[in-house]
Amino acid sequence: MAEKRTELSDLGEFGIIERIKNSTKNKHKSTLEGIGDDAAIIDVKDKQLLVSTDMLLEGVHFDLSYMPLAHLGYKAVAVNVSDIAAMNGVPTQITVNIGLSNRFSLEAVDTLYQGILKACEDFKVDLVGGDTSSSASGLVLSITALGQVDKKSVVKRSGAKKGDIICVTGDLGAAYLGLQVLEREKQVFLSNPEMQPQLDKYDYIVQRQLKPSARMDIIHELAELKLVPSSMIDISDGLASELMHLAKSSKIGVQIYEDKLPIDKQTYDTGYELGIDSTTAALNGGEDYELLFTINQDDYEKLKNHSDIHFIGYVKEFSEGCKMVTKQENLIDIKAQGWNHYKKD
């Protein structure tokens, strides 16, 4: 009798994570938060240690035909720092693990590390170690970020309360539209190698895809204002997916407003050009690495004049689900349609 085989696509990325989480039991009192948030939390005397890791695989997360190695190195650090920021923490160190095939030269590795070290400089983190190995095919890049946060200031996904205001930083959907432009220009080049990419009018959205930043500026500003969000997460898989993570962790419902979503004009114009709805890109595109967080209504006055923090909705009862009020004032369900590593083609 053949053994039962369950396809990874039946569970999806988050189903697999949940399965691993449910089979794991922490043994140490110092492990305050394990699998299930943006970073693990480890108790170390007066501070709490944050640990987060991400892996980037060639052909899955990036395409070196249009992703410069220096940008890739920078982005790999930024996405890990973003997870530390999502816990309201400050990054301190990183380790870097790379798998290299023999098609990469020493000069290529130097270029990759130029981007890594530039990100270390920008985010004020130390590169303290890692590992290098051969790879049968392509480039593998895995970074672990360490950070710290005061015990009273740590923010999880699970703290949102009914009546809280839902906030988002920056603008959304740009990285996804930037990716669509890069993919289009790649296909043009493949069909005619003499054609040069036309990217000047897409500079902002392409930059958002190739070299995103982590919003440590917002974390430092919140600290200066003595404002601790009730919950927070970074937007890596799309706003809809992250809203549903907050809702599940906090056991709440959410209601956002389409006309409050921050969308850059270049994102909107490019979406119109490509036949992609900019709201759909904002909800499901991913890789924006902005911060999604909730605040108590009493803290609204502290942020109401902030030019880069946008108020997009409210926390509701769990029974009300995750909803969006459209520009036509219809109430629709929010569905997570962002990136799924194990989705069947």
LOMARBA-936738 format. One line per field, with one value per residue: residue in three letters; z, y, x of N, C-alpha, C, O in turn. Coordinates in steps of 0.05 Angstrom, whole numbers. Each point is the difference from the previous one (the first is absolute). Example, Ala and Ser with C-alpha at 12.3 -4.5 7.8 and 13.67 -1.06 7.14 Angstrom:
2
resn <- (Ala	Ser) .
nZ <- (156	-27) .
nY <- (-114	21) .
nX <- (264	-28) .
caZ <- (0	1) .
caY <- (24	24) .
caX <- (-18	16) .
cZ <- (0	14) .
cY <- (24	22) .
cX <- (18	-15) .
oZ <- (13	4) .
oY <- (0	22) .
oX <- (21	10) .
END
This chain:
345
resn <- (Met	Ala	Glu	Lys	Arg	Thr	Glu	Leu	Ser	Asp	Leu	Gly	Glu	Phe	Gly	Ile	Ile	Glu	Arg	Ile	Lys	Asn	Ser	Thr	Lys	Asn	Lys	His	Lys	Ser	Thr	Leu	Glu	Gly	Ile	Gly	Asp	Asp	Ala	Ala	Ile	Ile	Asp	Val	Lys	Asp	Lys	Gln	Leu	Leu	Val	Ser	Thr	Asp	Met	Leu	Leu	Glu	Gly	Val	His	Phe	Asp	Leu	Ser	Tyr	Met	Pro	Leu	Ala	His	Leu	Gly	Tyr	Lys	Ala	Val	Ala	Val	Asn	Val	Ser	Asp	Ile	Ala	Ala	Met	Asn	Gly	Val	Pro	Thr	Gln	Ile	Thr	Val	Asn	Ile	Gly	Leu	Ser	Asn	Arg	Phe	Ser	Leu	Glu	Ala	Val	Asp	Thr	Leu	Tyr	Gln	Gly	Ile	Leu	Lys	Ala	Cys	Glu	Asp	Phe	Lys	Val	Asp	Leu	Val	Gly	Gly	Asp	Thr	Ser	Ser	Ser	Ala	Ser	Gly	Leu	Val	Leu	Ser	Ile	Thr	Ala	Leu	Gly	Gln	Val	Asp	Lys	Lys	Ser	Val	Val	Lys	Arg	Ser	Gly	Ala	Lys	Lys	Gly	Asp	Ile	Ile	Cys	Val	Thr	Gly	Asp	Leu	Gly	Ala	Ala	Tyr	Leu	Gly	Leu	Gln	Val	Leu	Glu	Arg	Glu	Lys	Gln	Val	Phe	Leu	Ser	Asn	Pro	Glu	Met	Gln	Pro	Gln	Leu	Asp	Lys	Tyr	Asp	Tyr	Ile	Val	Gln	Arg	Gln	Leu	Lys	Pro	Ser	Ala	Arg	Met	Asp	Ile	Ile	His	Glu	Leu	Ala	Glu	Leu	Lys	Leu	Val	Pro	Ser	Ser	Met	Ile	Asp	Ile	Ser	Asp	Gly	Leu	Ala	Ser	Glu	Leu	Met	His	Leu	Ala	Lys	Ser	Ser	Lys	Ile	Gly	Val	Gln	Ile	Tyr	Glu	Asp	Lys	Leu	Pro	Ile	Asp	Lys	Gln	Thr	Tyr	Asp	Thr	Gly	Tyr	Glu	Leu	Gly	Ile	Asp	Ser	Thr	Thr	Ala	Ala	Leu	Asn	Gly	Gly	Glu	Asp	Tyr	Glu	Leu	Leu	Phe	Thr	Ile	Asn	Gln	Asp	Asp	Tyr	Glu	Lys	Leu	Lys	Asn	His	Ser	Asp	Ile	His	Phe	Ile	Gly	Tyr	Val	Lys	Glu	Phe	Ser	Glu	Gly	Cys	Lys	Met	Val	Thr	Lys	Gln	Glu	Asn	Leu	Ile	Asp	Ile	Lys	Ala	Gln	Gly	Trp	Asn	His	Tyr	Lys	Lys	Asp) .
nZ <- (0	-35	-1	42	-35	30	-27	-17	-41	11	3	-32	-25	-13	-40	-36	-17	-24	-42	-28	-19	-33	-34	-3	16	10	-13	-33	42	-5	2	-11	-28	-4	-3	-37	9	11	43	-7	30	-2	29	-4	34	-1	-16	-36	11	-28	-6	-27	-16	-24	-20	-12	-20	-6	-20	38	17	-21	-17	1	-12	39	11	2	-19	-27	-42	-30	-16	-33	-43	-19	-13	-41	-32	-3	-27	-43	-11	-13	-42	-27	7	-38	-32	30	-44	4	-2	-21	-12	-11	-14	-7	-28	2	-32	-22	4	42	-15	-5	-44	-20	6	-27	-41	-6	-2	-43	-27	-5	-25	-44	-15	-9	-41	-38	-5	-21	-40	34	-27	13	-40	9	-36	-3	-31	0	-41	17	30	-28	-5	28	5	26	6	24	8	8	31	-2	38	-2	40	17	-16	29	-42	20	-12	35	-18	-40	-2	21	-44	5	11	-36	16	-25	0	4	-25	-18	8	30	43	20	15	41	34	13	27	44	24	13	34	39	13	22	43	30	7	34	-11	-39	10	-9	35	-2	13	-39	-35	-6	-12	-4	-36	-33	1	-14	-44	-26	3	7	12	28	9	-15	-43	-26	-15	-33	-41	-18	-17	-41	-30	0	-42	30	-38	-19	-39	-4	-38	-7	-22	19	30	16	-22	-42	-29	-18	-36	-39	-20	-22	-42	-32	-19	-30	-35	-38	10	-43	13	-40	-1	-25	14	25	-32	30	-26	-1	1	21	44	21	4	34	40	8	13	44	8	17	12	-8	-12	-43	-28	-1	-25	-44	-3	32	36	21	18	-16	17	13	1	40	-9	37	8	35	-22	3	42	22	-7	31	29	19	-9	37	20	-12	-1	12	42	-5	42	-22	0	36	33	16	27	-37	21	-37	19	-23	-36	-9	25	-28	15	1	-19	43	-41	31	-17	44	11	-38	39	28	-7	5	-22) .
nY <- (-24	15	10	4	11	19	9	5	-18	-43	-3	-14	36	24	-15	14	41	6	-13	28	34	-12	4	43	-20	38	4	31	-1	-17	-43	41	2	-30	-44	23	3	43	3	-22	-23	27	-30	45	-28	29	-29	22	-42	31	-29	16	-25	11	-20	8	-6	-14	38	10	1	-30	42	-37	-21	-8	-42	44	-13	32	3	-26	13	31	-12	-18	32	20	-31	-2	26	-11	-35	11	13	-35	-5	25	-31	-12	11	-44	-35	-4	-28	-10	-9	-17	4	-21	23	-40	1	-17	42	-4	1	-41	-30	4	-17	-44	-14	2	-32	-39	1	-6	-42	-26	9	-18	-44	15	-17	-28	10	-27	5	-41	2	-25	9	-42	17	-28	23	22	36	-11	17	-10	20	1	5	25	-15	44	-21	44	-10	37	-12	-33	-4	-7	-43	-13	33	-19	44	-26	5	-40	27	-1	-19	37	-30	41	-26	3	-40	28	-13	4	39	9	-20	20	35	-6	-9	36	25	-18	7	40	3	-16	30	27	-35	0	-31	44	-18	-14	16	18	-16	-28	41	27	2	25	45	15	3	34	38	-40	25	6	-16	-5	11	-31	-32	12	-3	-41	-14	15	-26	-25	-7	-13	-9	8	23	-40	26	-33	39	-39	-5	39	37	-10	-7	38	17	-20	17	39	0	-16	26	31	-29	10	35	-10	41	-20	32	-17	18	-36	-26	-12	32	-23	43	4	4	39	32	-6	15	44	16	-6	38	31	-30	44	4	-7	35	33	-8	7	44	28	-21	0	-39	-3	41	-42	39	-20	26	7	-12	-27	-39	-4	10	-39	-21	19	11	-39	21	-14	30	-43	34	-41	10	-32	10	-39	3	-24	8	34	-26	-25	39	-4	37	-22	-2	-45	1	-17	-24	11	-39	0	9	-32	38	6	23	-24	0	-2	45	-20	-23) .
nX <- (17	-23	45	-17	-26	28	-34	42	-2	10	45	28	10	-35	-14	24	-5	-37	5	21	-23	-28	30	-13	37	-23	43	-1	15	41	-13	15	35	-34	-4	12	44	-8	-14	39	-24	36	-17	0	-8	35	31	-16	11	19	-34	32	-34	36	-35	43	-40	42	-13	22	42	25	0	26	-38	-21	11	-3	39	16	-16	20	40	0	-6	36	28	1	9	45	24	-6	26	42	7	2	44	3	11	31	-1	6	-28	40	-33	42	-42	41	-35	39	-23	5	-44	-1	-4	45	12	-4	33	36	-6	6	43	9	-16	23	37	-10	-8	35	17	-16	11	37	11	-4	35	-34	-20	17	-27	38	-32	14	4	-31	-24	27	-26	33	-41	35	-39	39	-43	35	-29	-3	-10	-11	16	18	41	10	16	-39	5	24	25	-2	-6	-31	-8	19	34	-27	38	3	34	19	27	-42	19	18	1	-40	-15	15	-23	-37	7	7	-37	-23	15	-15	-42	-6	12	-30	-32	11	26	-22	-30	-3	22	-43	40	15	-23	35	14	-35	-27	18	-3	-40	4	13	-24	-18	-36	34	-41	42	-2	-18	27	28	-18	-2	39	10	-21	38	16	-32	23	-40	4	19	-1	29	8	-9	-32	15	-11	-9	34	18	-21	8	37	-1	-16	27	32	-15	3	21	-28	-8	13	1	32	-34	-39	-5	-20	32	-20	38	12	40	-5	-10	32	29	-12	2	40	9	-20	28	-31	-7	-43	-13	8	-31	-36	4	1	-12	17	-39	-14	-43	-6	-3	-23	7	-35	24	-43	7	4	-45	-15	5	-39	-27	33	-10	39	20	-26	-4	-29	13	11	-32	13	-1	-44	13	-30	24	24	9	-1	-25	15	-32	26	-4	38	31	-35	44	-12	14	17	7	16	8	37	1	22	-35	2	-40	32) .
caZ <- (0	-3	21	-6	-8	1	-15	14	-10	15	24	-4	17	27	11	8	23	22	6	15	25	18	9	14	27	10	25	17	8	-14	-27	5	-24	-19	-27	-3	-2	-19	11	26	23	20	24	9	21	-3	-28	-13	-25	-23	-20	-24	-22	-27	-21	-27	-19	-28	-15	16	11	-16	-26	-4	-26	5	28	4	24	23	9	13	27	16	5	19	28	6	7	27	18	0	20	26	3	4	28	14	10	-14	-8	10	-14	-20	-11	-28	-12	-29	-16	-26	-21	-11	-20	13	4	25	-3	4	29	11	-6	18	27	0	7	28	19	-1	17	27	7	1	22	25	11	-3	-12	20	-7	-20	-12	-29	-10	-29	-7	-25	-21	8	24	23	19	24	20	26	13	29	9	28	6	29	6	0	-26	-21	-13	-14	-18	15	20	-9	15	-14	1	-8	-27	-17	-13	-18	-8	-28	-20	-5	-28	-18	-5	-18	-27	-9	-10	-25	-20	-5	-14	-27	-14	-4	-23	-24	-5	-9	-28	-17	18	-7	14	27	18	3	28	12	10	22	18	28	6	-4	24	22	-4	0	24	21	26	24	12	27	6	14	26	16	5	20	26	8	7	22	-9	-5	-13	13	-16	-24	-18	-25	-23	-18	-17	-9	22	7	15	26	16	9	22	24	9	12	24	20	3	-6	-28	-10	-22	-12	-20	-24	-7	19	-5	-12	-25	-15	-27	-20	3	-12	-29	-12	2	-22	-25	-3	4	27	19	21	26	1	4	28	18	-5	-14	18	-1	5	25	18	26	6	29	12	23	16	-10	16	-12	-27	-1	-3	-27	-20	-20	-11	-29	-11	14	-11	15	-21	10	28	10	6	13	-16	-15	-23	-21	-12	-21	-12	-12	-26	-8	-6	26	4	21	-12	15	-8	-4	-4	-25	-4	-7	14	-11	-8	-16	-26	-23) .
caY <- (24	24	19	24	23	25	20	25	20	-3	16	26	8	6	-25	-15	14	-7	-28	-1	13	-17	-24	10	8	13	-12	20	23	24	1	12	-3	-16	1	11	29	9	-8	-13	18	-14	17	3	20	23	3	-25	-5	-7	-15	-4	-9	-2	-13	9	-20	8	-13	1	27	20	-7	16	14	28	7	4	-15	19	5	-25	-1	20	-9	-23	11	17	-15	-10	23	7	-17	10	24	-8	-7	25	-3	12	-21	4	-17	-19	-20	-4	-26	1	-23	10	-19	8	21	25	7	14	28	0	-2	26	18	-7	9	29	7	-8	18	26	-2	0	28	16	-9	0	-27	-13	-26	-13	-27	-13	-24	-1	-28	-3	-4	-15	18	26	14	-2	20	-1	19	1	26	2	27	3	17	1	-18	15	11	-20	-1	-24	1	-9	19	19	0	13	29	10	11	-15	18	-11	20	1	-5	-28	-10	9	-21	-20	12	1	-27	-4	15	-14	-24	7	8	-25	-15	15	-5	-27	-2	17	9	27	19	8	3	27	0	27	10	-19	-1	-4	-27	-19	3	-13	-29	-9	8	10	7	-7	25	6	28	1	-12	20	22	-9	0	28	8	-18	-14	-28	-10	-23	-23	9	-20	13	-9	-15	-16	14	11	-17	-22	9	6	-26	-10	15	-8	-26	0	16	-9	23	5	26	14	20	16	0	27	7	-14	18	-11	20	6	-17	-26	1	4	-25	-20	6	-7	-29	-13	-11	18	8	-9	-29	-1	7	-21	-27	0	-8	10	29	2	21	-10	0	-2	11	18	8	26	22	7	12	27	-1	-7	9	17	-13	-1	-26	-20	3	-13	-13	-14	-5	-27	-7	-26	-23	-11	17	-8	20	13	25	18	9	28	2	-4	-28	-15	-25	-15	0	-27	0	-12	6	-20	-26	-15	-28	-1	-14	17) .
caX <- (-17	16	-3	-15	17	-15	14	5	-19	-25	2	10	22	-8	-9	24	10	-18	4	25	-5	-16	15	24	-5	24	11	13	-16	10	-13	-25	-16	14	-11	-26	-1	21	25	-1	7	15	4	27	2	-18	-9	-8	15	-17	14	-16	16	-13	16	-6	9	-1	-21	-25	-3	14	9	24	1	-5	6	29	9	2	-28	-9	12	-14	-28	0	3	-24	-24	3	-3	-28	-13	7	-15	-28	-3	6	27	23	18	27	19	-11	18	-6	6	-4	6	9	8	26	-2	5	28	6	-9	-29	-4	7	-22	-22	6	-1	-28	-5	14	-14	-24	10	6	-25	-17	17	3	26	1	16	7	-16	11	0	0	-6	-28	-2	-11	-10	9	-17	8	-16	9	-13	3	-4	-7	-8	-22	-7	-22	-25	-5	-2	-26	-6	-24	-24	-9	-20	-25	-23	1	26	2	19	18	20	20	8	-20	-2	-4	21	19	-12	-1	28	7	-14	15	26	-6	-7	24	16	-11	7	28	3	-9	18	22	10	-18	9	-23	-11	-8	2	-25	-8	23	-8	-10	22	16	-15	3	28	15	-19	13	-15	-9	11	-5	-26	4	13	-19	-20	13	2	-27	-9	-24	4	-24	-12	8	15	11	9	-16	17	-17	-23	-15	-23	11	10	-24	-11	18	-7	-27	1	16	-13	-28	-16	-7	10	-15	16	-14	16	10	21	25	20	11	15	-10	13	-12	-27	2	11	-22	-19	14	3	-26	0	-12	20	-10	8	29	5	-10	11	26	22	27	2	15	-10	-10	-28	-2	-24	5	-24	-10	11	26	-3	10	29	8	-19	12	24	-4	5	-17	-27	-21	-15	-24	-4	-2	-27	-4	9	-23	-5	19	18	-16	9	-20	11	-5	-28	-13	-9	15	8	19	29	11	29	8	28	18	-2	23	-6	-24	3	-2) .
cZ <- (0	24	-9	-7	0	-15	17	-7	15	25	-5	20	29	14	10	25	25	9	17	28	20	10	17	28	11	27	19	6	-15	-28	4	-24	-21	-28	0	-1	-19	10	26	22	21	23	7	19	-5	-28	-9	-27	-22	-20	-23	-23	-26	-19	-27	-20	-28	-16	15	10	-16	-26	-7	-28	3	29	3	27	24	11	15	28	19	8	20	29	7	8	27	21	3	21	28	6	7	29	18	11	-17	-7	10	-15	-21	-5	-29	-9	-30	-12	-29	-20	-12	-22	12	4	27	-2	4	30	13	-4	17	28	2	8	28	20	-1	17	30	10	4	25	26	12	-7	-14	17	-7	-21	-11	-30	-9	-30	-4	-27	-23	13	26	22	20	24	21	25	13	30	7	29	2	30	4	-2	-27	-22	-11	-15	-19	16	19	-9	15	-16	5	-7	-29	-15	-16	-19	-8	-30	-20	-8	-30	-19	-8	-20	-29	-11	-11	-27	-23	-7	-15	-29	-16	-5	-25	-26	-8	-11	-29	-19	18	-6	13	28	18	3	28	13	13	23	22	29	5	-4	24	24	-2	5	26	21	25	22	16	29	8	16	28	19	6	20	28	10	10	24	-7	-7	-14	15	-14	-24	-15	-24	-24	-21	-21	-10	24	9	17	28	19	12	21	26	11	13	26	23	6	-3	-29	-8	-21	-10	-23	-25	-6	19	-5	-14	-24	-15	-28	-21	1	-14	-31	-14	0	-23	-27	-5	4	27	19	23	28	4	5	29	19	-2	-12	16	-6	3	25	15	26	1	30	9	24	15	-10	15	-11	-27	-2	-5	-30	-22	-21	-13	-30	-12	15	-8	16	-19	10	30	6	9	17	-19	-18	-26	-23	-10	-25	-11	-11	-25	-5	-7	24	2	20	-11	19	-10	-1	-6	-26	-7	-6	16	-13	-12	-16	-26	-23	-15) .
cY <- (25	18	25	22	25	21	25	21	-2	17	28	8	3	-24	-17	12	-7	-28	-3	12	-17	-25	8	9	12	-12	20	23	25	2	11	-2	-15	4	13	31	8	-8	-15	19	-17	19	1	23	23	4	-26	-2	-9	-15	-5	-10	-3	-12	9	-20	11	-16	-1	28	22	-12	18	12	29	9	3	-13	19	6	-25	-2	20	-9	-23	9	15	-16	-13	21	8	-17	9	26	-6	-8	25	0	15	-22	6	-16	-16	-22	-6	-28	2	-27	10	-22	10	20	28	4	13	29	2	-1	26	21	-5	11	31	10	-8	20	28	0	-1	28	16	-7	-4	-28	-11	-26	-17	-29	-11	-24	3	-28	0	-6	-15	17	26	10	-3	20	0	18	-3	27	-2	29	0	19	-1	-18	14	10	-20	-1	-25	4	-3	21	19	-4	15	30	12	10	-16	20	-15	22	0	-3	-30	-7	7	-23	-20	11	2	-27	-5	14	-14	-26	5	7	-24	-15	15	-5	-28	-4	16	11	28	22	6	5	30	3	28	9	-17	0	-6	-28	-22	0	-15	-30	-9	6	12	7	-10	26	4	29	3	-11	21	23	-8	0	29	10	-16	-14	-28	-11	-24	-26	10	-24	15	-12	-12	-16	14	9	-19	-23	8	8	-25	-13	15	-8	-27	0	15	-8	24	0	27	11	22	14	3	28	10	-14	18	-13	23	4	-18	-29	-1	1	-26	-22	4	-8	-30	-15	-14	20	6	-9	-30	-3	7	-22	-26	-2	-10	14	31	5	26	-13	4	-2	13	16	4	28	24	10	14	27	1	-4	14	18	-12	-5	-28	-23	5	-17	-13	-15	-4	-30	-5	-26	-23	-10	16	-6	22	12	25	15	11	29	4	-5	-27	-13	-27	-14	4	-28	1	-15	5	-24	-25	-18	-27	-2	-14	20	-5) .
cX <- (18	-4	-15	19	-18	17	3	-21	-27	-1	7	21	-8	-12	23	12	-17	4	25	-3	-14	14	24	-8	26	8	11	-18	8	-12	-28	-19	17	-11	-27	-2	22	28	-5	8	13	7	30	2	-20	-11	-12	14	-19	17	-18	18	-17	20	-10	13	-2	-21	-27	-5	12	9	24	2	-7	5	31	8	2	-27	-10	11	-14	-28	-1	3	-25	-24	1	-2	-29	-16	6	-16	-29	-6	6	29	20	19	29	21	-14	22	-10	9	-5	8	6	6	26	-2	5	30	3	-10	-30	-7	6	-22	-24	5	2	-28	-7	13	-12	-25	7	6	-25	-17	15	0	28	-3	19	6	-19	14	-1	2	-3	-29	-1	-11	-9	11	-21	11	-18	13	-16	6	-6	-6	-7	-24	-5	-24	-27	-8	-3	-29	-3	-23	-26	-12	-22	-26	-21	2	27	-1	22	16	19	19	3	-22	2	-4	23	19	-11	-1	29	9	-13	15	26	-4	-7	25	18	-10	6	29	5	-8	17	22	11	-17	10	-25	-8	-11	-1	-26	-11	20	-8	-9	21	19	-13	2	29	15	-19	16	-18	-6	9	-4	-26	3	14	-19	-21	12	3	-27	-10	-26	7	-25	-11	6	15	10	11	-14	19	-16	-25	-17	-22	10	8	-24	-12	17	-6	-27	1	15	-13	-29	-19	-9	12	-18	18	-16	18	11	20	27	20	13	13	-11	13	-11	-27	2	10	-20	-20	12	0	-27	-1	-12	19	-8	7	30	7	-8	16	27	23	26	2	17	-6	-10	-30	-3	-26	7	-26	-9	12	27	-2	12	30	8	-16	13	25	-5	2	-13	-29	-20	-20	-25	0	-1	-29	-1	9	-22	-5	19	18	-14	14	-24	11	-6	-29	-18	-13	19	7	20	28	9	29	6	29	17	-3	22	-8	-26	5	-4	-27) .
oZ <- (17	10	-24	14	-15	7	15	16	0	9	12	20	18	25	21	18	21	24	19	20	23	20	8	4	0	17	24	-17	-4	-12	7	4	-6	-10	17	-4	-13	-17	14	-6	10	-5	5	-9	-1	-3	13	-16	5	-6	3	-1	2	1	-5	2	-9	4	-12	-4	3	-3	-3	-5	-18	6	1	19	23	25	20	19	23	23	17	17	23	18	13	21	21	13	18	22	15	8	24	20	-21	18	2	-6	1	4	-6	3	-8	8	-12	8	5	-11	-15	9	13	20	11	9	18	17	10	12	21	16	14	19	20	14	16	23	19	12	20	24	-18	7	1	16	-13	12	-11	11	-12	18	-19	-23	18	13	-4	6	-2	6	-1	1	8	-12	13	-16	13	-17	-9	-4	-23	16	-16	-2	-10	16	16	7	-16	22	-6	-16	11	-14	5	-3	-14	4	5	-15	-22	-23	-17	-18	-24	-20	-17	-22	-23	-18	-18	-23	-20	-16	-21	-23	-19	-15	-23	12	16	0	15	-10	2	5	23	22	12	15	14	19	14	9	16	21	14	9	5	4	-4	1	18	23	19	19	23	22	17	19	24	18	10	17	-17	13	15	12	-8	11	-6	1	-17	-22	-12	20	24	21	20	24	23	18	21	25	21	20	23	18	17	-16	17	-15	15	-8	2	-9	-4	13	-20	2	-5	-12	-18	-20	-15	-14	-21	-18	-12	-17	-22	-2	3	2	13	17	21	16	12	20	20	-3	-8	-19	-8	1	13	2	-5	12	-15	14	-12	-8	-10	6	-12	-21	-12	-8	-24	-23	-14	-8	-22	-3	3	7	-13	-16	14	-17	14	6	-24	-23	-18	-22	13	-19	13	-13	0	15	2	-1	15	1	-5	16	-24	19	-17	-2	-23	-8	25	-23	-18	-4	-13	1	-21) .
oY <- (3	3	8	4	1	4	8	17	19	8	19	-14	-10	-3	-14	-15	-5	-6	-15	-11	-2	-11	-17	13	-13	-6	-6	10	18	22	-15	-1	8	22	-5	11	-17	-4	4	19	-20	22	-21	23	-4	15	-21	19	-18	7	-10	8	-6	5	0	-5	11	-25	-5	11	23	-24	24	15	16	24	-20	1	-8	1	3	-7	-7	2	0	-12	-3	8	-4	-3	9	9	-2	4	14	-1	-2	14	11	-14	23	10	-5	5	3	-7	8	-13	13	-20	23	8	19	-18	7	11	20	14	9	16	18	11	11	18	16	7	14	20	12	7	15	18	-8	-3	9	-16	6	-15	14	-11	13	-16	20	-10	8	-4	0	-13	4	0	4	-3	-1	8	-13	19	-21	17	-21	-2	-12	10	7	2	-8	22	5	-8	17	-22	18	10	24	-9	-6	17	-23	23	-19	11	-13	17	-11	-3	-10	-14	-3	-2	-12	-11	-3	-6	-14	-8	-1	-9	-13	-3	-4	-15	-6	21	11	23	-19	10	18	-6	3	11	6	-20	-15	-13	-20	-22	-12	-14	-19	-15	24	-9	-7	18	4	6	16	11	2	11	16	7	4	17	6	-2	-6	0	-14	-21	23	-22	22	-23	13	-4	-13	-14	-3	-6	-14	-5	-1	-13	-13	-4	-3	-12	-8	11	5	-16	15	-15	19	-10	9	3	22	7	13	-20	20	-19	-9	-13	-18	-14	-7	-16	-19	-11	-9	-24	-20	23	-18	-5	-8	-18	-13	-5	-13	-21	-17	16	12	21	12	-24	21	-20	14	-5	-1	16	22	22	7	7	19	8	-4	2	13	-11	-5	-23	23	-23	15	-11	13	-16	17	-11	3	-8	-10	10	20	-14	12	-12	15	13	23	-3	-3	7	-17	12	2	-16	16	-24	0	-21	1	-7	-10	-22	3	18	13) .
oX <- (18	-23	2	20	-20	23	-18	-7	-16	-21	-10	4	13	2	-2	7	11	-1	1	9	7	-8	16	-21	21	-17	5	-15	-16	1	-19	-25	22	-3	-17	-21	13	18	-20	15	-12	10	12	5	-24	-20	3	0	-17	23	-23	24	-23	24	-24	24	-20	-2	-21	-21	-7	4	-2	19	7	-4	13	-15	-7	-4	-14	-14	-5	-8	-18	-12	-11	-14	-20	-12	-9	-18	-17	-10	-13	-23	1	6	-6	9	8	22	-24	24	-23	24	-21	20	-16	14	8	20	3	14	-19	-10	-10	-19	-14	-6	-13	-19	-4	-4	-13	-13	0	-6	-13	-6	-3	-12	-11	-5	13	-18	24	12	-15	18	-18	16	-8	-14	14	7	-16	16	-23	24	-24	23	-25	23	-19	11	-2	-5	3	-18	-19	-22	-7	-19	17	-12	-21	-17	-9	-8	6	4	2	-16	21	-11	6	-8	-7	-22	20	-10	0	7	14	7	4	14	13	2	7	16	8	3	15	16	5	6	16	11	2	-3	15	7	6	-20	17	-24	-7	0	-21	2	13	9	0	9	14	-1	5	17	1	23	-23	17	-16	-1	-2	-12	-8	1	-7	-13	-4	-1	-22	-18	18	-21	14	1	-3	5	-9	-9	11	8	-17	-2	-5	-12	-5	1	-9	-10	-2	-3	-13	-9	1	-13	-17	10	8	-13	7	-21	23	23	11	20	-7	14	-12	-10	-13	-2	-6	-14	-10	-3	-9	-15	-4	-1	-14	10	11	17	9	8	17	14	4	11	15	3	19	14	18	-1	-11	9	-14	19	-22	17	1	9	20	12	10	22	6	-10	14	-21	-8	7	-9	6	-14	-15	15	-6	-11	20	-3	5	-14	-4	3	-5	17	-17	20	-15	-10	-24	-20	24	-18	14	5	-4	9	-5	8	-11	-2	-2	14	-11	21	-16	-5) .
END
